[in-house]
Amino acid sequence: MTPPTSKLARLLFGVLAYVSLGIGLLAIVVPGLPTTEFILLAAWAATKSSPRLSAWLENHRLFGPILSNWRNGRIVARRAKVSATLSMLLCAVLMLVMLDHGWPIYLAIAGMGLGNLWIWSRPESVAC
């Protein structure tokens, strides 16, 4: 995959990569935010903007295996699926208990539900 030649395009992909990485790091400790998706987005944008960031993500102790699994068959580990499901469930319960029940709450819960369905639709290992 060749990076874009335009300086503006590289800059925009770089901003996307770092913002996605920041949200992915925040998602590690914030229930309901999906870590894996933001790290995958950061890695994709980094390949188009920053070889240094891309290499750092590929060699990272935590993110490297996620990226390797994704590139080798769009695999999401069961542990990541369970963790994502539990954090989204916790977040949904907290929102229902602590916030007024309006359409934004239900929309957020529906979004988490769709994200959860997508995560569980990914394979857990390479088919033989």
N, CA, C and O atoms as CSV, one atom per row, in Angstrom:
chain,resi,resn,atom,element,x,y,z
A,1,MET,N,N,0.848,-1.164,0.000
A,1,MET,CA,C,0.000,0.000,0.000
A,1,MET,C,C,0.897,1.231,0.000
A,1,MET,O,O,1.666,1.451,0.936
A,2,THR,N,N,0.794,2.018,-1.040
A,2,THR,CA,C,1.638,3.198,-1.128
A,2,THR,C,C,0.972,4.371,-0.423
A,2,THR,O,O,-0.229,4.596,-0.577
A,3,PRO,N,N,1.758,5.122,0.353
A,3,PRO,CA,C,1.185,6.276,1.037
A,3,PRO,C,C,0.821,7.363,0.046
A,3,PRO,O,O,1.405,7.437,-1.036
A,4,PRO,N,N,-0.142,8.213,0.401
A,4,PRO,CA,C,-0.525,9.294,-0.504
A,4,PRO,C,C,0.643,10.256,-0.714
A,4,PRO,O,O,1.470,10.448,0.177
A,5,THR,N,N,0.700,10.852,-1.891
A,5,THR,CA,C,1.810,11.747,-2.198
A,5,THR,C,C,1.542,13.172,-1.732
A,5,THR,O,O,2.486,13.933,-1.522
A,6,SER,N,N,0.304,13.542,-1.569
A,6,SER,CA,C,-0.040,14.890,-1.150
A,6,SER,C,C,0.326,15.112,0.326
A,6,SER,O,O,0.023,14.283,1.183
A,7,LYS,N,N,0.976,16.234,0.599
A,7,LYS,CA,C,1.325,16.550,1.993
A,7,LYS,C,C,0.074,16.721,2.835
A,7,LYS,O,O,0.047,16.307,3.994
A,8,LEU,N,N,-0.961,17.326,2.272
A,8,LEU,CA,C,-2.215,17.513,3.011
A,8,LEU,C,C,-2.848,16.166,3.349
A,8,LEU,O,O,-3.323,15.966,4.468
A,9,ALA,N,N,-2.857,15.235,2.384
A,9,ALA,CA,C,-3.432,13.912,2.630
A,9,ALA,C,C,-2.658,13.184,3.722
A,9,ALA,O,O,-3.259,12.582,4.612
A,10,ARG,N,N,-1.321,13.235,3.659
A,10,ARG,CA,C,-0.504,12.592,4.708
A,10,ARG,C,C,-0.785,13.225,6.070
A,10,ARG,O,O,-0.869,12.524,7.078
A,11,LEU,N,N,-0.930,14.549,6.098
A,11,LEU,CA,C,-1.223,15.248,7.350
A,11,LEU,C,C,-2.573,14.811,7.908
A,11,LEU,O,O,-2.694,14.542,9.103
A,12,LEU,N,N,-3.587,14.739,7.049
A,12,LEU,CA,C,-4.921,14.339,7.507
A,12,LEU,C,C,-4.940,12.883,7.986
A,12,LEU,O,O,-5.564,12.565,8.999
A,13,PHE,N,N,-4.254,12.008,7.253
A,13,PHE,CA,C,-4.167,10.614,7.707
A,13,PHE,C,C,-3.392,10.533,9.025
A,13,PHE,O,O,-3.716,9.719,9.890
A,14,GLY,N,N,-2.378,11.371,9.172
A,14,GLY,CA,C,-1.620,11.400,10.420
A,14,GLY,C,C,-2.474,11.853,11.587
A,14,GLY,O,O,-2.407,11.273,12.671
A,15,VAL,N,N,-3.271,12.880,11.375
A,15,VAL,CA,C,-4.182,13.349,12.427
A,15,VAL,C,C,-5.168,12.243,12.787
A,15,VAL,O,O,-5.411,11.982,13.965
A,16,LEU,N,N,-5.734,11.593,11.770
A,16,LEU,CA,C,-6.659,10.488,12.012
A,16,LEU,C,C,-5.976,9.374,12.801
A,16,LEU,O,O,-6.571,8.813,13.721
A,17,ALA,N,N,-4.731,9.050,12.448
A,17,ALA,CA,C,-3.997,7.979,13.134
A,17,ALA,C,C,-3.791,8.322,14.606
A,17,ALA,O,O,-4.054,7.493,15.477
A,18,TYR,N,N,-3.325,9.529,14.888
A,18,TYR,CA,C,-3.043,9.892,16.284
A,18,TYR,C,C,-4.315,10.086,17.108
A,18,TYR,O,O,-4.345,9.730,18.286
A,19,VAL,N,N,-5.361,10.644,16.506
A,19,VAL,CA,C,-6.628,10.793,17.228
A,19,VAL,C,C,-7.215,9.416,17.526
A,19,VAL,O,O,-7.687,9.168,18.636
A,20,SER,N,N,-7.188,8.521,16.539
A,20,SER,CA,C,-7.700,7.163,16.745
A,20,SER,C,C,-6.891,6.423,17.805
A,20,SER,O,O,-7.456,5.705,18.630
A,21,LEU,N,N,-5.581,6.595,17.784
A,21,LEU,CA,C,-4.737,5.966,18.793
A,21,LEU,C,C,-5.084,6.515,20.174
A,21,LEU,O,O,-5.180,5.757,21.138
A,22,GLY,N,N,-5.270,7.826,20.271
A,22,GLY,CA,C,-5.635,8.435,21.552
A,22,GLY,C,C,-6.955,7.901,22.077
A,22,GLY,O,O,-7.076,7.587,23.261
A,23,ILE,N,N,-7.950,7.798,21.194
A,23,ILE,CA,C,-9.244,7.257,21.620
A,23,ILE,C,C,-9.093,5.779,21.993
A,23,ILE,O,O,-9.698,5.320,22.962
A,24,GLY,N,N,-8.295,5.041,21.233
A,24,GLY,CA,C,-8.057,3.633,21.552
A,24,GLY,C,C,-7.392,3.455,22.900
A,24,GLY,O,O,-7.736,2.538,23.646
A,25,LEU,N,N,-6.438,4.323,23.225
A,25,LEU,CA,C,-5.794,4.258,24.547
A,25,LEU,C,C,-6.780,4.610,25.646
A,25,LEU,O,O,-6.803,3.972,26.699
A,26,LEU,N,N,-7.588,5.621,25.401
A,26,LEU,CA,C,-8.615,6.012,26.371
A,26,LEU,C,C,-9.624,4.886,26.559
A,26,LEU,O,O,-10.119,4.661,27.663
A,27,ALA,N,N,-9.920,4.188,25.482
A,27,ALA,CA,C,-10.907,3.107,25.526
A,27,ALA,C,C,-10.464,1.940,26.402
A,27,ALA,O,O,-11.294,1.140,26.834
A,28,ILE,N,N,-9.185,1.838,26.664
A,28,ILE,CA,C,-8.701,0.767,27.543
A,28,ILE,C,C,-9.307,0.909,28.931
A,28,ILE,O,O,-9.572,-0.088,29.601
A,29,VAL,N,N,-9.525,2.145,29.362
A,29,VAL,CA,C,-10.027,2.368,30.721
A,29,VAL,C,C,-11.460,2.882,30.778
A,29,VAL,O,O,-12.037,2.960,31.863
A,30,VAL,N,N,-12.052,3.237,29.632
A,30,VAL,CA,C,-13.428,3.747,29.609
A,30,VAL,C,C,-14.355,2.658,29.095
A,30,VAL,O,O,-14.256,2.249,27.939
A,31,PRO,N,N,-15.255,2.187,29.950
A,31,PRO,CA,C,-16.187,1.156,29.509
A,31,PRO,C,C,-17.060,1.659,28.365
A,31,PRO,O,O,-17.498,2.809,28.364
A,32,GLY,N,N,-17.305,0.793,27.399
A,32,GLY,CA,C,-18.181,1.131,26.297
A,32,GLY,C,C,-17.468,1.619,25.055
A,32,GLY,O,O,-18.017,1.531,23.957
A,33,LEU,N,N,-16.259,2.131,25.202
A,33,LEU,CA,C,-15.487,2.560,24.037
A,33,LEU,C,C,-14.723,1.359,23.492
A,33,LEU,O,O,-14.036,0.675,24.250
A,34,PRO,N,N,-14.830,1.090,22.194
A,34,PRO,CA,C,-14.145,-0.081,21.637
A,34,PRO,C,C,-12.665,0.196,21.345
A,34,PRO,O,O,-12.341,1.052,20.522
A,35,THR,N,N,-11.796,-0.514,22.004
A,35,THR,CA,C,-10.358,-0.342,21.820
A,35,THR,C,C,-9.912,-0.863,20.456
A,35,THR,O,O,-9.236,-0.160,19.706
A,36,THR,N,N,-10.293,-2.087,20.145
A,36,THR,CA,C,-9.786,-2.762,18.953
A,36,THR,C,C,-10.057,-1.973,17.677
A,36,THR,O,O,-9.162,-1.809,16.849
A,37,GLU,N,N,-11.276,-1.487,17.515
A,37,GLU,CA,C,-11.623,-0.769,16.287
A,37,GLU,C,C,-10.787,0.491,16.111
A,37,GLU,O,O,-10.352,0.794,15.000
A,38,PHE,N,N,-10.558,1.232,17.201
A,38,PHE,CA,C,-9.776,2.463,17.087
A,38,PHE,C,C,-8.298,2.171,16.826
A,38,PHE,O,O,-7.633,2.935,16.127
A,39,ILE,N,N,-7.782,1.087,17.373
A,39,ILE,CA,C,-6.392,0.718,17.108
A,39,ILE,C,C,-6.245,0.269,15.656
A,39,ILE,O,O,-5.254,0.601,15.006
A,40,LEU,N,N,-7.214,-0.477,15.145
A,40,LEU,CA,C,-7.180,-0.879,13.735
A,40,LEU,C,C,-7.237,0.345,12.822
A,40,LEU,O,O,-6.515,0.414,11.828
A,41,LEU,N,N,-8.088,1.301,13.156
A,41,LEU,CA,C,-8.180,2.531,12.363
A,41,LEU,C,C,-6.871,3.311,12.435
A,41,LEU,O,O,-6.401,3.832,11.424
A,42,ALA,N,N,-6.282,3.393,13.629
A,42,ALA,CA,C,-5.001,4.098,13.783
A,42,ALA,C,C,-3.913,3.431,12.949
A,42,ALA,O,O,-3.119,4.114,12.302
A,43,ALA,N,N,-3.873,2.107,12.960
A,43,ALA,CA,C,-2.849,1.388,12.187
A,43,ALA,C,C,-3.041,1.612,10.692
A,43,ALA,O,O,-2.067,1.812,9.966
A,44,TRP,N,N,-4.286,1.580,10.227
A,44,TRP,CA,C,-4.558,1.807,8.810
A,44,TRP,C,C,-4.120,3.215,8.399
A,44,TRP,O,O,-3.444,3.388,7.385
A,45,ALA,N,N,-4.506,4.213,9.189
A,45,ALA,CA,C,-4.153,5.599,8.862
A,45,ALA,C,C,-2.641,5.809,8.969
A,45,ALA,O,O,-2.070,6.580,8.198
A,46,ALA,N,N,-1.994,5.135,9.910
A,46,ALA,CA,C,-0.541,5.274,10.078
A,46,ALA,C,C,0.209,4.730,8.861
A,46,ALA,O,O,1.252,5.267,8.490
A,47,THR,N,N,-0.313,3.665,8.233
A,47,THR,CA,C,0.357,3.138,7.042
A,47,THR,C,C,0.320,4.150,5.896
A,47,THR,O,O,1.140,4.072,4.981
A,48,LYS,N,N,-0.601,5.077,5.935
A,48,LYS,CA,C,-0.723,6.091,4.893
A,48,LYS,C,C,-0.033,7.403,5.251
A,48,LYS,O,O,0.047,8.311,4.423
A,49,SER,N,N,0.475,7.505,6.502
A,49,SER,CA,C,1.002,8.803,6.918
A,49,SER,C,C,2.335,8.751,7.654
A,49,SER,O,O,3.167,9.644,7.491
A,50,SER,N,N,2.544,7.720,8.459
A,50,SER,CA,C,3.704,7.718,9.331
A,50,SER,C,C,4.302,6.318,9.476
A,50,SER,O,O,3.814,5.517,10.273
A,51,PRO,N,N,5.353,6.020,8.715
A,51,PRO,CA,C,6.002,4.711,8.865
A,51,PRO,C,C,6.487,4.474,10.296
A,51,PRO,O,O,6.485,3.338,10.770
A,52,ARG,N,N,6.893,5.518,10.971
A,52,ARG,CA,C,7.382,5.388,12.348
A,52,ARG,C,C,6.257,4.948,13.293
A,52,ARG,O,O,6.439,4.020,14.081
A,53,LEU,N,N,5.090,5.613,13.217
A,53,LEU,CA,C,3.951,5.221,14.046
A,53,LEU,C,C,3.467,3.829,13.674
A,53,LEU,O,O,3.127,3.032,14.549
A,54,SER,N,N,3.433,3.532,12.379
A,54,SER,CA,C,3.002,2.218,11.921
A,54,SER,C,C,3.898,1.116,12.505
A,54,SER,O,O,3.404,0.099,12.992
A,55,ALA,N,N,5.207,1.328,12.450
A,55,ALA,CA,C,6.148,0.340,13.007
A,55,ALA,C,C,5.979,0.219,14.516
A,55,ALA,O,O,6.044,-0.882,15.063
A,56,TRP,N,N,5.764,1.338,15.188
A,56,TRP,CA,C,5.571,1.307,16.649
A,56,TRP,C,C,4.348,0.482,17.004
A,56,TRP,O,O,4.395,-0.337,17.922
A,57,LEU,N,N,3.244,0.693,16.280
A,57,LEU,CA,C,2.025,-0.068,16.549
A,57,LEU,C,C,2.229,-1.553,16.264
A,57,LEU,O,O,1.791,-2.403,17.039
A,58,GLU,N,N,2.892,-1.863,15.154
A,58,GLU,CA,C,3.133,-3.268,14.781
A,58,GLU,C,C,3.978,-3.993,15.816
A,58,GLU,O,O,3.785,-5.187,16.046
A,59,ASN,N,N,4.913,-3.284,16.445
A,59,ASN,CA,C,5.827,-3.910,17.403
A,59,ASN,C,C,5.403,-3.737,18.857
A,59,ASN,O,O,6.104,-4.184,19.765
A,60,HIS,N,N,4.264,-3.095,19.084
A,60,HIS,CA,C,3.806,-2.845,20.448
A,60,HIS,C,C,3.395,-4.148,21.121
A,60,HIS,O,O,2.823,-5.029,20.479
A,61,ARG,N,N,3.682,-4.268,22.400
A,61,ARG,CA,C,3.388,-5.483,23.162
A,61,ARG,C,C,1.892,-5.799,23.166
A,61,ARG,O,O,1.511,-6.962,23.031
A,62,LEU,N,N,1.048,-4.795,23.318
A,62,LEU,CA,C,-0.393,-5.008,23.392
A,62,LEU,C,C,-1.059,-4.953,22.013
A,62,LEU,O,O,-1.894,-5.799,21.692
A,63,PHE,N,N,-0.694,-3.967,21.205
A,63,PHE,CA,C,-1.371,-3.747,19.935
A,63,PHE,C,C,-0.839,-4.620,18.802
A,63,PHE,O,O,-1.584,-4.941,17.876
A,64,GLY,N,N,0.413,-5.003,18.857
A,64,GLY,CA,C,1.013,-5.813,17.794
A,64,GLY,C,C,0.244,-7.088,17.496
A,64,GLY,O,O,-0.066,-7.354,16.335
A,65,PRO,N,N,-0.075,-7.892,18.517
A,65,PRO,CA,C,-0.833,-9.124,18.248
A,65,PRO,C,C,-2.227,-8.858,17.668
A,65,PRO,O,O,-2.694,-9.617,16.819
A,66,ILE,N,N,-2.890,-7.796,18.113
A,66,ILE,CA,C,-4.211,-7.447,17.574
A,66,ILE,C,C,-4.097,-7.169,16.075
A,66,ILE,O,O,-4.895,-7.657,15.275
A,67,LEU,N,N,-3.084,-6.372,15.713
A,67,LEU,CA,C,-2.895,-6.013,14.305
A,67,LEU,C,C,-2.479,-7.215,13.470
A,67,LEU,O,O,-2.938,-7.379,12.339
A,68,SER,N,N,-1.624,-8.043,14.017
A,68,SER,CA,C,-1.186,-9.247,13.309
A,68,SER,C,C,-2.368,-10.183,13.060
A,68,SER,O,O,-2.527,-10.711,11.959
A,69,ASN,N,N,-3.192,-10.385,14.082
A,69,ASN,CA,C,-4.383,-11.228,13.929
A,69,ASN,C,C,-5.315,-10.671,12.856
A,69,ASN,O,O,-5.856,-11.418,12.041
A,70,TRP,N,N,-5.494,-9.357,12.867
A,70,TRP,CA,C,-6.392,-8.732,11.898
A,70,TRP,C,C,-5.870,-8.916,10.474
A,70,TRP,O,O,-6.630,-9.230,9.558
A,71,ARG,N,N,-4.579,-8.717,10.303
A,71,ARG,CA,C,-3.997,-8.836,8.963
A,71,ARG,C,C,-3.948,-10.281,8.472
A,71,ARG,O,O,-3.888,-10.526,7.267
A,72,ASN,N,N,-3.972,-11.221,9.384
A,72,ASN,CA,C,-3.895,-12.641,9.021
A,72,ASN,C,C,-5.257,-13.313,9.132
A,72,ASN,O,O,-5.373,-14.384,9.727
A,73,GLY,N,N,-6.271,-12.702,8.572
A,73,GLY,CA,C,-7.573,-13.363,8.518
A,73,GLY,C,C,-8.690,-12.618,9.207
A,73,GLY,O,O,-9.733,-13.207,9.489
A,74,ARG,N,N,-8.505,-11.328,9.491
A,74,ARG,CA,C,-9.552,-10.527,10.144
A,74,ARG,C,C,-10.007,-11.159,11.453
A,74,ARG,O,O,-11.199,-11.202,11.756
A,75,ILE,N,N,-9.044,-11.645,12.219
A,75,ILE,CA,C,-9.304,-12.380,13.455
A,75,ILE,C,C,-9.393,-11.422,14.640
A,75,ILE,O,O,-8.575,-10.513,14.782
A,76,VAL,N,N,-10.407,-11.642,15.496
A,76,VAL,CA,C,-10.518,-10.944,16.774
A,76,VAL,C,C,-10.540,-12.027,17.847
A,76,VAL,O,O,-11.416,-12.893,17.840
A,77,ALA,N,N,-9.596,-11.983,18.751
A,77,ALA,CA,C,-9.467,-13.013,19.785
A,77,ALA,C,C,-10.704,-13.053,20.687
A,77,ALA,O,O,-11.327,-12.024,20.948
A,78,ARG,N,N,-11.044,-14.236,21.152
A,78,ARG,CA,C,-12.204,-14.400,22.032
A,78,ARG,C,C,-12.071,-13.519,23.270
A,78,ARG,O,O,-13.055,-12.932,23.721
A,79,ARG,N,N,-10.877,-13.423,23.814
A,79,ARG,CA,C,-10.674,-12.590,25.010
A,79,ARG,C,C,-11.059,-11.134,24.732
A,79,ARG,O,O,-11.665,-10.481,25.581
A,80,ALA,N,N,-10.713,-10.629,23.558
A,80,ALA,CA,C,-11.074,-9.260,23.176
A,80,ALA,C,C,-12.582,-9.137,22.991
A,80,ALA,O,O,-13.172,-8.119,23.355
A,81,LYS,N,N,-13.204,-10.161,22.430
A,81,LYS,CA,C,-14.654,-10.146,22.249
A,81,LYS,C,C,-15.372,-10.118,23.595
A,81,LYS,O,O,-16.300,-9.334,23.792
A,82,VAL,N,N,-14.947,-10.962,24.504
A,82,VAL,CA,C,-15.575,-11.015,25.825
A,82,VAL,C,C,-15.358,-9.702,26.571
A,82,VAL,O,O,-16.283,-9.170,27.187
A,83,SER,N,N,-14.151,-9.189,26.515
A,83,SER,CA,C,-13.839,-7.922,27.178
A,83,SER,C,C,-14.692,-6.787,26.616
A,83,SER,O,O,-15.232,-5.983,27.375
A,84,ALA,N,N,-14.816,-6.719,25.303
A,84,ALA,CA,C,-15.627,-5.674,24.668
A,84,ALA,C,C,-17.091,-5.814,25.065
A,84,ALA,O,O,-17.754,-4.822,25.367
A,85,THR,N,N,-17.591,-7.041,25.066
A,85,THR,CA,C,-18.987,-7.281,25.420
A,85,THR,C,C,-19.263,-6.863,26.858
A,85,THR,O,O,-20.258,-6.193,27.135
A,86,LEU,N,N,-18.379,-7.258,27.773
A,86,LEU,CA,C,-18.581,-6.908,29.176
A,86,LEU,C,C,-18.495,-5.400,29.413
A,86,LEU,O,O,-19.278,-4.845,30.184
A,87,SER,N,N,-17.549,-4.743,28.754
A,87,SER,CA,C,-17.427,-3.298,28.965
A,87,SER,C,C,-18.625,-2.556,28.370
A,87,SER,O,O,-19.091,-1.576,28.951
A,88,MET,N,N,-19.128,-3.009,27.220
A,88,MET,CA,C,-20.314,-2.371,26.645
A,88,MET,C,C,-21.543,-2.627,27.507
A,88,MET,O,O,-22.379,-1.740,27.677
A,89,LEU,N,N,-21.655,-3.821,28.044
A,89,LEU,CA,C,-22.776,-4.142,28.924
A,89,LEU,C,C,-22.735,-3.281,30.180
A,89,LEU,O,O,-23.761,-2.744,30.600
A,90,LEU,N,N,-21.563,-3.148,30.779
A,90,LEU,CA,C,-21.406,-2.300,31.961
A,90,LEU,C,C,-21.783,-0.854,31.643
A,90,LEU,O,O,-22.491,-0.203,32.412
A,91,CYS,N,N,-21.310,-0.368,30.521
A,91,CYS,CA,C,-21.614,0.997,30.114
A,91,CYS,C,C,-23.116,1.185,29.900
A,91,CYS,O,O,-23.677,2.194,30.325
A,92,ALA,N,N,-23.762,0.235,29.254
A,92,ALA,CA,C,-25.202,0.333,29.008
A,92,ALA,C,C,-25.976,0.353,30.322
A,92,ALA,O,O,-26.903,1.146,30.489
A,93,VAL,N,N,-25.597,-0.515,31.251
A,93,VAL,CA,C,-26.267,-0.548,32.553
A,93,VAL,C,C,-26.068,0.775,33.292
A,93,VAL,O,O,-27.019,1.326,33.846
A,94,LEU,N,N,-24.837,1.284,33.301
A,94,LEU,CA,C,-24.571,2.562,33.970
A,94,LEU,C,C,-25.388,3.694,33.351
A,94,LEU,O,O,-25.925,4.534,34.074
A,95,MET,N,N,-25.487,3.725,32.038
A,95,MET,CA,C,-26.278,4.770,31.381
A,95,MET,C,C,-27.753,4.650,31.759
A,95,MET,O,O,-28.408,5.659,32.022
A,96,LEU,N,N,-28.278,3.431,31.787
A,96,LEU,CA,C,-29.685,3.237,32.116
A,96,LEU,C,C,-29.984,3.582,33.572
A,96,LEU,O,O,-31.073,4.064,33.882
A,97,VAL,N,N,-29.031,3.341,34.463
A,97,VAL,CA,C,-29.237,3.617,35.882
A,97,VAL,C,C,-29.015,5.092,36.214
A,97,VAL,O,O,-29.734,5.652,37.041
A,98,MET,N,N,-28.036,5.719,35.583
A,98,MET,CA,C,-27.612,7.054,36.010
A,98,MET,C,C,-28.154,8.203,35.154
A,98,MET,O,O,-28.136,9.349,35.602
A,99,LEU,N,N,-28.625,7.936,33.958
A,99,LEU,CA,C,-29.032,9.009,33.058
A,99,LEU,C,C,-30.523,8.937,32.751
A,99,LEU,O,O,-31.151,7.885,32.875
A,100,ASP,N,N,-31.070,10.070,32.349
A,100,ASP,CA,C,-32.464,10.092,31.911
A,100,ASP,C,C,-32.609,9.232,30.663
A,100,ASP,O,O,-31.742,9.223,29.789
A,101,HIS,N,N,-33.712,8.520,30.599
A,101,HIS,CA,C,-33.944,7.629,29.467
A,101,HIS,C,C,-34.516,8.420,28.304
A,101,HIS,O,O,-35.723,8.644,28.221
A,102,GLY,N,N,-33.642,8.833,27.419
A,102,GLY,CA,C,-34.055,9.532,26.214
A,102,GLY,C,C,-33.493,8.823,25.008
A,102,GLY,O,O,-32.762,7.841,25.137
A,103,TRP,N,N,-33.835,9.322,23.828
A,103,TRP,CA,C,-33.394,8.667,22.601
A,103,TRP,C,C,-31.873,8.593,22.472
A,103,TRP,O,O,-31.379,7.620,21.901
A,104,PRO,N,N,-31.086,9.583,22.977
A,104,PRO,CA,C,-29.630,9.429,22.845
A,104,PRO,C,C,-29.082,8.199,23.578
A,104,PRO,O,O,-28.147,7.552,23.107
A,105,ILE,N,N,-29.670,7.888,24.725
A,105,ILE,CA,C,-29.228,6.699,25.481
A,105,ILE,C,C,-29.525,5.440,24.675
A,105,ILE,O,O,-28.674,4.561,24.537
A,106,TYR,N,N,-30.726,5.366,24.152
A,106,TYR,CA,C,-31.109,4.183,23.380
A,106,TYR,C,C,-30.304,4.079,22.085
A,106,TYR,O,O,-29.974,2.978,21.643
A,107,LEU,N,N,-29.995,5.209,21.487
A,107,LEU,CA,C,-29.165,5.210,20.285
A,107,LEU,C,C,-27.749,4.704,20.608
A,107,LEU,O,O,-27.179,3.916,19.852
A,108,ALA,N,N,-27.189,5.163,21.736
A,108,ALA,CA,C,-25.855,4.710,22.140
A,108,ALA,C,C,-25.856,3.209,22.422
A,108,ALA,O,O,-24.929,2.500,22.030
A,109,ILE,N,N,-26.886,2.729,23.096
A,109,ILE,CA,C,-26.976,1.300,23.401
A,109,ILE,C,C,-27.157,0.493,22.113
A,109,ILE,O,O,-26.585,-0.588,21.974
A,110,ALA,N,N,-27.941,1.007,21.183
A,110,ALA,CA,C,-28.106,0.318,19.898
A,110,ALA,C,C,-26.774,0.278,19.143
A,110,ALA,O,O,-26.435,-0.737,18.534
A,111,GLY,N,N,-26.022,1.375,19.183
A,111,GLY,CA,C,-24.709,1.404,18.536
A,111,GLY,C,C,-23.756,0.394,19.155
A,111,GLY,O,O,-23.017,-0.293,18.449
A,112,MET,N,N,-23.780,0.309,20.483
A,112,MET,CA,C,-22.936,-0.685,21.146
A,112,MET,C,C,-23.377,-2.097,20.764
A,112,MET,O,O,-22.544,-2.983,20.570
A,113,GLY,N,N,-24.689,-2.300,20.657
A,113,GLY,CA,C,-25.193,-3.612,20.259
A,113,GLY,C,C,-24.740,-4.002,18.858
A,113,GLY,O,O,-24.335,-5.139,18.619
A,114,LEU,N,N,-24.813,-3.042,17.932
A,114,LEU,CA,C,-24.352,-3.317,16.565
A,114,LEU,C,C,-22.848,-3.569,16.526
A,114,LEU,O,O,-22.381,-4.462,15.819
A,115,GLY,N,N,-22.100,-2.788,17.281
A,115,GLY,CA,C,-20.659,-3.013,17.367
A,115,GLY,C,C,-20.342,-4.389,17.925
A,115,GLY,O,O,-19.422,-5.066,17.467
A,116,ASN,N,N,-21.117,-4.787,18.921
A,116,ASN,CA,C,-20.916,-6.095,19.532
A,116,ASN,C,C,-21.234,-7.217,18.548
A,116,ASN,O,O,-20.515,-8.214,18.490
A,117,LEU,N,N,-22.310,-7.058,17.774
A,117,LEU,CA,C,-22.632,-8.056,16.747
A,117,LEU,C,C,-21.507,-8.169,15.722
A,117,LEU,O,O,-21.142,-9.269,15.309
A,118,TRP,N,N,-20.962,-7.024,15.317
A,118,TRP,CA,C,-19.873,-7.033,14.340
A,118,TRP,C,C,-18.648,-7.750,14.909
A,118,TRP,O,O,-18.034,-8.572,14.228
A,119,ILE,N,N,-18.297,-7.440,16.154
A,119,ILE,CA,C,-17.130,-8.071,16.786
A,119,ILE,C,C,-17.299,-9.588,16.823
A,119,ILE,O,O,-16.375,-10.329,16.484
A,120,TRP,N,N,-18.489,-10.051,17.238
A,120,TRP,CA,C,-18.707,-11.485,17.352
A,120,TRP,C,C,-18.846,-12.168,15.996
A,120,TRP,O,O,-18.776,-13.394,15.917
A,121,SER,N,N,-19.042,-11.392,14.923
A,121,SER,CA,C,-19.109,-11.998,13.591
A,121,SER,C,C,-17.719,-12.260,13.005
A,121,SER,O,O,-17.597,-12.943,11.988
A,122,ARG,N,N,-16.680,-11.729,13.632
A,122,ARG,CA,C,-15.304,-11.938,13.162
A,122,ARG,C,C,-14.818,-13.316,13.619
A,122,ARG,O,O,-15.198,-13.774,14.697
A,123,PRO,N,N,-13.989,-13.976,12.820
A,123,PRO,CA,C,-13.449,-15.278,13.229
A,123,PRO,C,C,-12.490,-15.134,14.417
A,123,PRO,O,O,-11.912,-14.072,14.649
A,124,GLU,N,N,-12.341,-16.230,15.155
A,124,GLU,CA,C,-11.436,-16.251,16.311
A,124,GLU,C,C,-10.125,-16.934,15.990
A,124,GLU,O,O,-9.144,-16.747,16.709
A,125,SER,N,N,-10.085,-17.721,14.929
A,125,SER,CA,C,-8.836,-18.355,14.524
A,125,SER,C,C,-8.905,-18.617,13.026
A,125,SER,O,O,-9.976,-18.576,12.421
A,126,VAL,N,N,-7.760,-18.882,12.452
A,126,VAL,CA,C,-7.693,-19.143,11.023
A,126,VAL,C,C,-8.331,-20.499,10.748
A,126,VAL,O,O,-8.003,-21.492,11.397
A,127,ALA,N,N,-9.246,-20.532,9.779
A,127,ALA,CA,C,-9.888,-21.796,9.414
A,127,ALA,C,C,-8.871,-22.697,8.714
A,127,ALA,O,O,-8.084,-22.238,7.886
A,128,CYS,N,N,-8.898,-23.959,9.053
A,128,CYS,CA,C,-7.958,-24.921,8.466
A,128,CYS,C,C,-8.544,-25.593,7.264
A,128,CYS,O,O,-7.890,-26.433,6.646
